[in-house]
Amino acid sequence: MKRIIVELWIAGRHFVQELPPEPYQQAEFLWDGRDWRGDLITWSVKGKARIGYLYDVYFWRPYEGHLAFGQPGTEPTGYASHYEYPFEMDRTVSVDKFGEGTIARGWTLSPHHSANPTSPDTLILGDGGTLKYGTRIMDVIAGQYHYGLSGMGGPAEDASIDEPHELATDGKGNVFINTPFYGTTFKKHVLKIDRDGIIDIYAGNGSNIISGDGGPAIAAGLGGVTDIVADGVGNLYIANYHQVRKVGLNGIINTIAGTGTAGYSGDGKTWGQF
């Protein structure tokens, strides 16, 4: 081990300390309680702490054979890489309210209202409604920050999504996500998150070969999807390089434009090339 890097992210700020490769050490960060804009934080916040142990990387002799790519080496060469390998561990830390301040950025509270302790820009009204302090809130609706495809049929926030690309929404509040074939799972799918936040495979059997017209979309091969669009009633349109396919409300997929062959032909007909 060469050295130890300790990092802390809190309120949009980043702190770093570098320590020697020795045991029983402590890293102490002094935070003034202000966010990245310089505003004083008057509520409890959560941050992320990371400890990284950095090692030198050495080249190994390649696997002998015609399929050596991606195979582990057989023995060390003694030649060091220009890169370092970080073995990292993350954990969430909580920091209690810093100092004294007005709850919810200047709001005064009647006996019928209360501030949301986990969202300081939100006031919970006595009639059951909520009021936000003019701030656009960004939140994660799906995915767990790592590769893979899992958690289908459950809450989208607990699922793993392999390299999501194009997104589409329909008039009912559903969200569709295109996952490419070249992700880590090498599976081609279109996922759907319904209004209740449940995610599942909506189209695609994982194959990169086009198939399945006239049948259930979930059993069809989607090919190289380049874009997805949904209309107001919930129909989904899937474009690949030379076709446009439609998944109807009944879950059946059909080609509605294109023959699958590159070209420009068929104007005024029920088939065409593009």
KOLSE-542164 format. One line per field, with one value per residue (C-alpha): residue number from 1; chain; x, y, z. Coordinates in nm, 3 decimals. Layout:
BEGIN
num <- [NUM,...]
cadena <- [A,...]
px <- [X,...]
py <- [Y,...]
pz <- [Z,...]
END
This chain:
BEGIN
num <- [1,2,3,4,5,6,7,8,9,10,11,12,13,14,15,16,17,18,19,20,21,22,23,24,25,26,27,28,29,30,31,32,33,34,35,36,37,38,39,40,41,42,43,44,45,46,47,48,49,50,51,52,53,54,55,56,57,58,59,60,61,62,63,64,65,66,67,68,69,70,71,72,73,74,75,76,77,78,79,80,81,82,83,84,85,86,87,88,89,90,91,92,93,94,95,96,97,98,99,100,101,102,103,104,105,106,107,108,109,110,111,112,113,114,115,116,117,118,119,120,121,122,123,124,125,126,127,128,129,130,131,132,133,134,135,136,137,138,139,140,141,142,143,144,145,146,147,148,149,150,151,152,153,154,155,156,157,158,159,160,161,162,163,164,165,166,167,168,169,170,171,172,173,174,175,176,177,178,179,180,181,182,183,184,185,186,187,188,189,190,191,192,193,194,195,196,197,198,199,200,201,202,203,204,205,206,207,208,209,210,211,212,213,214,215,216,217,218,219,220,221,222,223,224,225,226,227,228,229,230,231,232,233,234,235,236,237,238,239,240,241,242,243,244,245,246,247,248,249,250,251,252,253,254,255,256,257,258,259,260,261,262,263,264,265,266,267,268,269,270,271,272,273,274]
cadena <- [A,A,A,A,A,A,A,A,A,A,A,A,A,A,A,A,A,A,A,A,A,A,A,A,A,A,A,A,A,A,A,A,A,A,A,A,A,A,A,A,A,A,A,A,A,A,A,A,A,A,A,A,A,A,A,A,A,A,A,A,A,A,A,A,A,A,A,A,A,A,A,A,A,A,A,A,A,A,A,A,A,A,A,A,A,A,A,A,A,A,A,A,A,A,A,A,A,A,A,A,A,A,A,A,A,A,A,A,A,A,A,A,A,A,A,A,A,A,A,A,A,A,A,A,A,A,A,A,A,A,A,A,A,A,A,A,A,A,A,A,A,A,A,A,A,A,A,A,A,A,A,A,A,A,A,A,A,A,A,A,A,A,A,A,A,A,A,A,A,A,A,A,A,A,A,A,A,A,A,A,A,A,A,A,A,A,A,A,A,A,A,A,A,A,A,A,A,A,A,A,A,A,A,A,A,A,A,A,A,A,A,A,A,A,A,A,A,A,A,A,A,A,A,A,A,A,A,A,A,A,A,A,A,A,A,A,A,A,A,A,A,A,A,A,A,A,A,A,A,A,A,A,A,A,A,A,A,A,A,A,A,A,A,A,A,A,A,A,A,A,A,A,A,A]
px <- [0.000,0.130,-0.099,-0.449,-0.698,-0.988,-1.270,-1.588,-1.877,-2.132,-2.372,-2.221,-1.865,-1.569,-1.290,-0.978,-0.696,-0.398,-0.244,0.067,0.026,0.024,-0.229,-0.442,-0.475,-0.753,-0.866,-1.046,-1.242,-1.343,-1.667,-1.803,-2.163,-2.206,-2.309,-2.143,-2.314,-2.189,-2.532,-2.543,-2.708,-2.968,-3.092,-2.950,-2.776,-2.623,-2.285,-2.066,-1.729,-1.483,-1.157,-0.936,-0.627,-0.404,-0.178,0.061,-0.060,0.172,0.136,0.103,0.197,-0.104,-0.288,-0.136,-0.385,-0.578,-0.848,-0.624,-0.839,-1.017,-0.835,-0.633,-0.257,-0.039,0.252,0.378,0.620,0.763,0.666,0.453,0.159,0.119,-0.208,-0.287,-0.559,-0.788,-0.956,-1.238,-1.501,-1.796,-2.032,-2.306,-2.255,-2.516,-2.446,-2.691,-2.832,-2.560,-2.624,-2.952,-3.168,-3.521,-3.694,-3.754,-3.567,-3.771,-4.116,-4.303,-4.503,-4.861,-4.978,-5.129,-4.813,-4.484,-4.150,-4.039,-3.722,-3.571,-3.656,-3.599,-3.752,-4.088,-4.365,-4.637,-4.966,-5.247,-5.482,-5.253,-5.089,-4.728,-4.558,-4.204,-3.983,-3.946,-3.671,-3.651,-3.592,-3.396,-3.426,-3.341,-3.645,-3.469,-3.137,-2.879,-2.565,-2.413,-2.422,-2.650,-3.018,-3.208,-3.505,-3.766,-4.120,-4.021,-3.962,-3.762,-3.542,-3.417,-3.350,-3.025,-3.042,-2.770,-2.659,-2.997,-3.008,-3.324,-3.626,-3.992,-4.307,-4.670,-4.980,-5.052,-4.731,-4.543,-4.169,-3.996,-3.618,-3.409,-3.112,-2.848,-2.718,-2.358,-2.414,-2.249,-2.531,-2.541,-2.922,-3.149,-3.469,-3.711,-3.810,-4.124,-4.178,-4.547,-4.715,-4.669,-4.292,-4.275,-4.022,-4.037,-3.929,-4.184,-4.030,-3.739,-3.626,-3.263,-3.166,-2.998,-3.174,-3.511,-3.794,-4.138,-4.372,-4.735,-4.656,-4.593,-4.335,-4.161,-4.081,-3.953,-3.596,-3.548,-3.225,-3.026,-3.272,-3.185,-3.480,-3.812,-4.121,-4.456,-4.785,-5.049,-5.253,-4.961,-4.852,-4.474,-4.279,-3.935,-3.694,-3.394,-3.168,-3.416,-3.754,-4.011,-4.211,-4.512,-4.608,-4.983,-5.180,-5.234,-4.857,-4.832,-4.543,-4.560,-4.352,-4.532,-4.262,-3.953,-3.851,-3.539,-3.316,-3.132,-3.252,-3.517,-3.821,-4.190,-4.338,-4.716,-4.713,-4.773,-4.407,-4.085,-3.713,-3.533]
py <- [0.000,0.345,0.582,0.635,0.892,1.000,1.204,1.366,1.501,1.713,1.992,2.005,2.044,1.808,1.761,1.546,1.427,1.213,0.982,0.764,0.383,0.320,0.155,0.313,0.657,0.915,1.178,1.482,1.727,2.071,2.183,2.532,2.423,2.601,2.455,2.504,2.845,2.966,2.945,2.827,2.486,2.489,2.132,1.784,1.666,1.345,1.317,1.049,0.944,0.740,0.569,0.469,0.250,0.308,0.038,0.020,-0.177,-0.424,-0.591,-0.970,-1.190,-1.257,-1.582,-1.801,-1.882,-1.722,-1.596,-1.403,-1.085,-1.052,-1.350,-1.319,-1.305,-1.601,-1.440,-1.090,-0.915,-0.673,-0.373,-0.115,0.066,0.444,0.395,0.329,0.094,0.235,-0.012,0.206,0.182,0.425,0.496,0.750,0.992,1.210,1.556,1.714,2.064,2.329,2.622,2.807,2.929,2.971,2.652,2.611,2.923,3.202,3.046,3.099,2.800,2.805,2.524,2.353,2.347,2.167,2.150,1.829,1.733,1.548,1.818,2.168,2.337,2.165,2.286,2.034,2.222,2.159,2.058,1.773,1.959,2.065,2.388,2.416,2.719,2.788,2.529,2.273,1.937,1.668,1.313,0.963,0.774,0.453,0.276,0.192,0.359,0.034,-0.183,-0.480,-0.552,-0.665,-0.579,-0.613,-0.623,-0.418,-0.053,0.129,0.295,-0.049,-0.179,-0.195,-0.054,-0.132,0.192,0.364,0.573,0.715,0.798,0.848,0.936,0.888,1.081,0.843,0.916,0.602,0.627,0.407,0.345,0.207,-0.006,-0.073,-0.410,-0.312,-0.272,-0.508,-0.763,-0.753,-0.762,-0.536,-0.426,-0.139,-0.098,0.064,0.247,0.282,0.557,0.353,0.344,-0.024,-0.115,-0.412,-0.524,-0.391,-0.496,-0.708,-1.060,-0.949,-1.043,-0.801,-0.962,-0.822,-1.073,-1.126,-0.906,-0.985,-1.127,-1.002,-0.723,-0.878,-1.185,-0.989,-0.915,-0.539,-0.505,-0.182,0.063,0.425,0.603,0.549,0.773,0.730,0.898,1.040,0.722,0.488,0.343,0.302,0.354,0.196,0.303,0.105,0.177,0.093,0.026,0.177,-0.063,0.000,-0.162,-0.120,-0.094,-0.470,-0.531,-0.659,-0.536,-0.476,-0.301,0.010,0.154,0.029,-0.306,-0.342,-0.270,0.057,0.278,0.527,0.380,0.306,0.658,0.631,0.260,0.062,-0.044,0.146,0.171,0.439]
pz <- [0.000,-0.094,0.094,0.234,0.102,0.327,0.169,0.297,0.088,0.275,0.175,-0.173,-0.041,-0.069,0.188,0.138,0.361,0.265,0.526,0.525,0.494,0.867,1.103,1.380,1.224,1.243,0.997,1.137,0.923,1.046,0.875,0.935,0.880,0.547,0.212,-0.128,-0.166,0.172,0.339,0.699,0.740,1.019,0.993,1.016,0.701,0.570,0.405,0.252,0.390,0.185,0.282,-0.010,0.013,-0.289,-0.432,-0.725,-1.027,-1.203,-1.540,-1.561,-1.850,-2.076,-2.090,-2.358,-2.628,-2.910,-2.671,-2.432,-2.420,-2.086,-1.935,-1.612,-1.636,-1.550,-1.363,-1.274,-1.508,-1.252,-1.467,-1.290,-1.451,-1.445,-1.257,-0.893,-0.776,-0.505,-0.269,-0.135,0.135,0.162,0.446,0.519,0.806,0.978,1.116,1.358,1.315,1.309,1.538,1.573,1.289,1.162,1.055,0.681,0.569,0.718,0.755,1.078,1.196,1.319,1.550,1.244,1.032,1.070,0.887,0.723,0.918,0.620,0.363,0.503,0.197,0.258,0.489,0.582,0.594,0.837,0.554,0.450,0.163,0.125,0.028,-0.107,-0.077,-0.450,-0.490,-0.768,-0.605,-0.790,-0.667,-0.783,-0.912,-1.015,-0.983,-0.718,-0.859,-0.986,-1.294,-1.354,-1.407,-1.100,-0.881,-1.157,-1.020,-0.716,-0.624,-0.892,-0.629,-0.519,-0.871,-1.067,-1.421,-1.671,-1.841,-1.896,-2.214,-2.373,-2.154,-2.248,-2.053,-2.145,-2.045,-1.757,-1.568,-1.669,-1.745,-2.004,-2.003,-2.287,-2.177,-2.447,-2.554,-2.478,-2.104,-1.859,-1.886,-2.269,-2.258,-2.462,-2.284,-2.244,-1.879,-1.742,-1.413,-1.336,-1.134,-0.815,-0.866,-0.961,-1.231,-1.467,-1.812,-2.062,-2.394,-2.510,-2.435,-2.408,-2.763,-3.000,-3.298,-3.415,-3.372,-3.226,-3.434,-3.357,-3.015,-2.662,-2.655,-2.358,-2.570,-2.872,-2.976,-3.009,-3.208,-3.193,-3.036,-3.111,-2.946,-2.770,-2.758,-2.581,-2.668,-2.439,-2.407,-2.335,-2.671,-2.694,-3.018,-3.052,-3.327,-3.437,-3.731,-4.009,-3.843,-3.610,-3.394,-3.174,-2.845,-2.804,-2.482,-2.502,-2.485,-2.844,-3.059,-3.435,-3.699,-3.825,-4.055,-4.233,-4.379,-4.170,-4.470,-4.516,-4.801,-4.910,-5.086,-5.049,-5.044,-5.067,-4.981,-4.666,-4.655,-4.698,-4.643,-4.444]
END
